[in-house]
């Protein structure tokens, strides 16, 4: 194996994971503070590299939503550093006792949190993920291998170099942060087949990327799903709540996975709410893809097709449909949702509680914007991703989700009869 293979990077990460697992909380804190300070110190360098990625992306026609995800400016670099410091301030999950008891024969059992070892992440056009996942991995005692995609290659290369230098500066092996970006698809393929080196793999990005990682990997994968997100407006939804929450959920940052994509309006509320909400959306530049009843209540509506109910737009587009009952809204969500986030706007407590109980998504809300589905907003500091699967982790994944557990047994000479 030469220095020019992705497999060697994985091997180095595995070796480094033994060192990161042994770090004390104070050592992890110093490492993360060094990374945060280095990001601030090198902000202009990061922005310049990111500018090259954006220029190339525009030339390649990757679209405004991906350009938005790709962009790093002074404010976003400062936010990256702040997120790293917030992760450092979170309780260290490693060593935390989560269960235990004493066996009848006197053997004492404890179940404690331990690092996974090596966390891999495959993602696209999200340079912020490079920092977020590295910070979370280090705080939870893991090493990390990153594949950030060609769209952000210049940004990611600089970010990884800055983080590795920062670790070296505080006496921690820089091999704990690896990238295989320079190997292109071969790097991603090595990660997906890296049994014995990658302990868990997290894909973030398009439905196609996630599907590829899930189906091709021979290592354990935590699936982060696409965000075909719904908001239901029932008969009792107040005008201002319906308008403000839907506009916020769509417009604040339309390119992200917790932005609303479909609004379902109960028929009795449609004459009141559809014109109000649609007008507010259109004034923000949102194109509405609506069914016949929506088109009858609002001008400049694009006729909705079956594809619209299935689409995660990630843009200033939204689908809107009138349904007869809450049962119909729930049925629509069961059919088209990707299991990410759904919200209902209502003052009827029975409808709210029914919605919360029956909708089977990672995050279910009543009377709140779907934009709150976020590791930072939930108090996790940052997130590895938003898991839409049901094993091990679900919803925004923070520090505890990057650990496993092991059982410690302390005896005094007991043998089994």
N, C-alpha and C positions, 0 to 999 in steps of 0.2 A: 504494500500500500504506500503510495507516494503522498507528498504534501498536497498534491493537486487532485484530491478526491473528496467528495462530500462525506464518504464513510469515515475518513479520518477526522473530520470535524465532529461527527457524531461520537466517535470514540473519545475525543478530547473532552467533549461535554460530559460524557459518562464519568470519566476520571475526575473532572472538576466537581461533579455532583457530590462526590464523597466529601470534598472539602466544604462545599456550601452547606451540606447537611449538618456539619459540625460547628458552623458559625454560631456565635452567641447573638442574642438580640441586639446588644450594643454594637457588635461588629456589623451586623446587617444595617443598623441605623446609620453608621458611619459611611458604609458603602453607598447607601441611597442618597445621603446628603451630598456626598462627593459627586454623584451622578447629576443631582439637581443643580448644584453649583456649576458643573461643567456645561450643562445645557444652557444656562444663563450666560456664561462666559463666551460660549461659542454660538450665540444666537445668530449673528450675522452670517457666519459660515454655514449654518444649517439652512437659513433662508435662501442663501445663494444657491446651494445645492438643490433645494426644493424648487427654485425658479427654473433650473434646467429641466427638472422633471415636468413641471407645468408647461414649459415651452414645447417639450417633446410631445406631451399629451395632447396639447391643442393641435399640433401638426398631425398627430395620428387620429384626431377626431374622436377622442374618448368620451366626450359629452360633459355637460356642465355639472351634473351630479357627481361624477367621479372626480372632476377638477376640484370641486368643493371639498370632497373627502381628502384629496391629495394635498391641498394647500396648507402651508405652514407660514404664518406671519409672526410678527413680534408678539402679538397677544396670544397666539396659539402655542408658541414656544414657551412663553411664560406660564401658560396653563399646564403644559407638560411638566415643567419643573415643579409647579405647585402640586400636581397630582402625585409626583414621586415623593414629595415631602409628606403628603397626606398618607400615602401607603406606609411610609416609615413610622408615622405616628400611630398606626393601627396596632392592636394587640397581636403579638406573635402567636400564630396558631400552633407552632411546633412544640411538642411536649405537653400540650394541654390534655388533661385527663377527661375523657368523654364518657367513661363508664368503668365498671369494675365491681368485684365482690370477692368474698372469701369462700373458697370451696369447703365442703364439709370436712375434708381432710386437713384443712388449715392452709392450703396454698392460696396466696393472695394474688388476685388477678387485677390488672389495670389495662384499660384500653386507652392508648395515647395517640395523638396525631403525629404523623411523620411525613416528611417530604415525599413526593412521588419519585424524585430523582432527576429525570430530564423531561422537561416540558417542551414539546414542539408546537410551533404555530405556523400555519400556512394561511396567508391572507393577501389582499391585493389593494393597492392604491390607498393605504391607510398608514402613513408613517407614524402617526400617534400610537398605533398599536405596537410598534417596535419598542417604544419606551414603556408603555403601560404593562405589557406582558413581561418584559424584562424585570421591571420593578416588582411586580407581583411575584414572579418566580423567585427572585432573590430574597424577598422578604419571607417567603414560605420555605426557604432553604433549598430551592431547586436550582439546577442549571437550565439554560434555555437554548434552543436552536430555532432560528427564525428563517422563514422564507417569505419575503414581503412582496415579491412580484416585480416585474420589469417596470411598471409604471412609476414606482417610487424608488427605483434602484439607487439613484444618486443620493436622495434624502436618507434612505435607510443605511447606506454605506457610511455616511458621515455620522449618523446617530450611533451606530454600532461601534465605530472607532472611538467616538467620544466616551461612550459608556465603558468600553474595555480599558481605555486609558485611565479613566477615573477609578476603576477597580484596582488597577495596577498601582495607582498612587496611594491607596490605603492598604496595600499589602494583601489584596485578595486576588486570586488567580483570574486573569481576564478570560481564560478559557471557559468560564462559566457562562459567557454570552457569545454565542456562535451564530453566524449567518451562512447560509448556503446559496444566497442570491446569485453569486457569481457563477454558479453551476447551472443556472436556469432550471429547466424542467428535470434535469438529472438530479439536481439537489432536492426538489420536491419528491421525486420518486424514491430517492435514498431515504428520506424521512418516512415516507409511507410504508417502506419495507424495512425499517430500521429496528426490527425486533431485537431485544437485548440492549439497545442503546436508547431509543425513545420510549419512555414509559407511558406517556399519554400525548395525543396529538389533537390540537384544536384548530379546525378550519374556520376562517371568517371571510365572508365575501359573498359573491353571487351564488344563486342556487346551483348553478352548474359546477362551480368550484367545490362547494360543500358536497354535492353528490359524488363528484370524482373522488374526493378524499375518503368519504364514507365507504364507497364501494371498492376502492382499490387498496386500502390500507390493510396491512397485516398486523399493525399495532393498534392498541385501544384508541378509539376516537370519541371525543365528546362533541356531539353535533350541535353547532350553533345554526339556527335556522334563519331562513329569510323572513322578512317582516311584512306579511300581508295582514295589516292591522286594521281592526274595525272599531268604530264608535256607533253605539245605538242611541238614538234619541226617542225616548218614549213620550206618552201623552202628557206627562207631568213635567217634562224638562223645561226649566225656566229659560226664557229667551236669552238672557245674558250668558248663562252657563253654556247653553248649546252653542251660541255664536263664538264666545271667547275660547272655549275648550277646543272646538273643532279647528278654528283658525290657528290657534297655537300649535295643535298637534300636527297640522299640515305645513304651516308656513315657516315656523321658527327655524327649522333646518330640514328641508324636505328630502335630503339625500340619505338620511340615516334610517336604520332599521326600525326605530320606534315611532316613526312618523305615520300618521293615519293614512290609509289608502282607500278605505270604503266607509261611507256613512250610511247607516240603515235608519230610516225614519218611519215610525209607526204611523199608519194611515190617518188616524184621528188627529195627529199633530202636524201632518204634512202641510196643510194650507197655511198654518202659522209659522212653522219652522223652516220649511224648504226655501221659500223666498228670502227669509232673513239670513240664514246661514250661507246660502248660495251667493247672495249679494256681497256678503262680507268676504267670502273666499275670492270671488271674481275681482273685487277691488284690490286684492293682493296679488292679482295675476294668475290665479289658479284656474285651470281649465277643468270644467265639470263634465264628466261622462255619466249621463243620467238615463234612467228608464223613461218610459212614456209619460208617467205621471210627473216626474221631475221636469221633463221637457215642457209639460203643459203649464207648469207653475213658474218657470224661469226661462229667460231668453238666453240665446247663445250656448245651448247645451249640446254637447257631442253625443249622439245616440250610443248608448252603452251596448256592448256585445258580451257574449259569454267570456271572452278573454279578459274583459275589464274586471270582472269579479275575481279573476285569478291572478291579477297583476300587482306586483310590487313596483310602483312607478318610480320611486326614488326621485321624484321631480315635482314640479308644480302642476300636478294632475291629481284628480280624485274621482272615485266612482261614487255615485249616490243612487240609492234605491229606496222606494217606498214599499214597506211590507205591512201585511194586515195586522199581525199580532206579534207579541214577544216570542211566542213559539216559532213563528216564521223567521224572526231575526236569529234565534238560536240555531235553527236548522240551517240557515244560510252560513252562519259562522262555522258550524260543524263541517260543512261541505268545503268551504273555501279557505278557512284560516290555516296559517302555517304554524299555529300554536305559540305565537310570540306574545302579543299583548292585545287585549280587548277591553273596552270601557263602555259603561252605560251612563247616560245622563238622565237622572230621574230624581224626583222627590218622593216617590212611592217606595217606602222601605221594603215592602214585600218583593217588588220587582228587583230592587237592588240586590237583596239577599239571594233571590233565586238566580240572578245572573252570576253573582259571585260563586254560587255553589255549583251551577251546572256547566259553566263554560270551562272547557278543558284546555287552558293555555298556561304558559309559564307564569304570566302575570295577568291578573284580572282585576279591573278597577271599577269603582263607582264614583262618578262626579269628579274625575280628575283627568288631566291630559295624559295621553299615552307617552308623551315625551319624558315622563318621570321614570320610565323603565331604563335604568342606567345605573351602573355600579357606583359612580360618584354620587348621584342623587340618593341612592339607597344607603349611602354612608360607608361604602366599601373602599373608597379612595380611588379606585380605578377598576376595570373589569377585564378579564380575559376574553369574555364574550358573553352572549346571552344564550344559554342552553335551552333548546326546545325539546330535548329528549327527557326521559324520565328516570334514567339510572344515574346514580351518583350525584349529579348536579342538575338543577333546573332553575331557569331565570338567570339574572346577572350573577356571574361567577367572580367571587373575590378570593381572599386568601384561604379560607377554609376549604374551598373547592379545589385548591391546588395541593391538598394533602390527602393522604390515605391514613389508615390507622394500623397499629400493630398491638398485639397483646403481650404484656409483660407478666410473667409468672414468677413469684418469689416463694420458694419453699424452704423446708428445713429437713431434707432427707426423705420426703415422701416418695413412695413407689405405688404403682397401680396394681391392685390385686386381681 
